[in-house]
């Protein structure tokens, strides 16, 4: 971890939120009341960690993700995901409201939804889903970011 905790710019940390040692926090994030990160966690830009959510050590949460209240994250959360569930989080689609608010265009959202369906709704394992995404020729940069994030995961991803 390098014994360094880095927190980006323009973040909001509400009452009793906790950022442990060696965490890397991006820009424009929101941590609601009681949101908690264990050590060595990475949080991407524009991520929202809702009230009383917890992220286990060494997990990564991708950019533009939304963790609902009380989410219990024990694996990596892919970018653009909407996640809830405790004790174990589950993906419930893309963070379409947040993405529209940030100006993502309709074609990018359409391609992300298609990639998410292949990844989370087709009963494919992760390798098969990545192959299906490649075959679908989804060329939005957001889809490429999603694929890169998954390929870089060491803990596995929240499904």
Residue pairs with C-beta under 8 A, 6 or more apart in sequence:
1 21
1 22
1 39
1 40
2 22
3 21
3 22
4 22
5 19
5 20
5 21
5 22
5 23
5 24
6 23
6 24
6 25
7 19
7 23
7 25
8 25
8 26
8 27
8 28
8 29
8 45
9 27
9 28
10 27
10 28
11 25
11 27
11 28
11 29
11 30
11 31
12 29
12 30
12 31
13 19
13 31
14 30
14 31
14 32
14 33
14 35
14 51
15 33
15 34
16 33
16 34
17 31
17 32
17 33
17 34
17 35
17 36
17 49
18 35
18 36
18 37
19 25
19 31
19 37
20 36
20 37
20 38
20 39
20 40
20 41
20 57
21 39
21 40
22 39
22 40
23 37
23 39
23 40
23 41
23 42
23 43
24 41
24 42
24 43
25 43
26 43
26 44
26 45
26 46
26 47
26 63
27 45
27 46
28 45
28 46
29 43
29 45
29 46
29 47
29 48
29 49
30 47
30 48
30 49
31 49
32 48
32 49
32 50
32 51
32 52
32 53
32 69
33 51
33 52
34 51
34 52
35 49
35 50
35 51
35 52
35 53
35 54
35 67
36 52
36 53
36 54
36 55
37 43
37 49
37 54
37 55
38 54
38 55
38 56
38 57
38 59
39 57
39 58
40 57
40 58
41 55
41 56
41 57
41 58
41 59
41 60
41 61
42 59
42 60
42 61
43 49
43 55
43 60
43 61
44 60
44 61
44 62
44 63
44 64
44 65
44 79
45 63
45 64
46 63
46 64
46 98
46 102
47 61
47 62
47 63
47 64
47 65
47 66
47 67
48 65
48 66
48 67
48 98
49 55
49 61
49 67
50 66
50 67
50 68
50 69
50 70
50 71
51 69
51 70
52 69
52 70
53 67
53 68
53 69
53 70
53 71
53 72
53 73
54 71
54 72
54 73
55 61
55 67
55 73
56 73
56 74
58 154
58 155
59 73
59 74
59 75
59 76
59 77
59 155
60 76
60 77
60 149
60 153
60 155
61 67
61 73
61 76
61 77
62 76
62 77
62 78
62 79
62 80
62 81
62 145
62 146
62 149
63 79
63 80
63 145
64 79
64 80
64 95
64 98
64 99
64 102
65 77
65 78
65 79
65 80
65 81
65 82
65 83
65 95
66 81
66 82
66 83
66 95
66 98
67 73
67 77
67 83
67 84
67 89
68 82
68 83
68 84
68 85
69 84
70 84
70 86
71 83
71 84
71 85
71 86
71 89
72 85
72 86
72 87
72 88
72 89
73 83
73 89
73 158
74 88
74 89
74 155
74 158
75 89
75 153
75 155
75 156
75 157
75 158
76 149
76 153
76 154
76 155
76 156
76 157
76 158
77 83
77 89
77 91
77 157
77 158
78 91
78 119
78 146
78 149
78 150
78 157
78 158
79 142
79 145
79 146
79 149
80 94
80 95
80 99
80 112
80 116
80 142
80 146
81 91
81 93
81 94
81 95
81 158
82 91
82 92
82 93
82 94
82 95
82 96
83 89
83 90
83 91
83 92
83 158
84 90
84 92
88 158
89 158
90 158
90 159
91 116
91 120
91 158
91 159
93 113
93 116
94 109
94 112
94 113
94 116
96 109
96 113
99 108
99 109
99 112
100 109
104 142
107 140
108 140
108 141
108 142
111 138
111 139
111 140
111 142
111 143
112 140
112 142
112 143
112 146
114 136
114 138
115 133
115 136
115 138
115 143
115 146
115 147
118 124
118 129
118 132
118 133
118 136
119 126
119 129
119 130
119 133
119 146
119 150
120 129
120 159
122 129
122 132
124 132
126 150
126 156
126 157
130 147
130 150
130 151
133 143
133 147
134 147
150 157
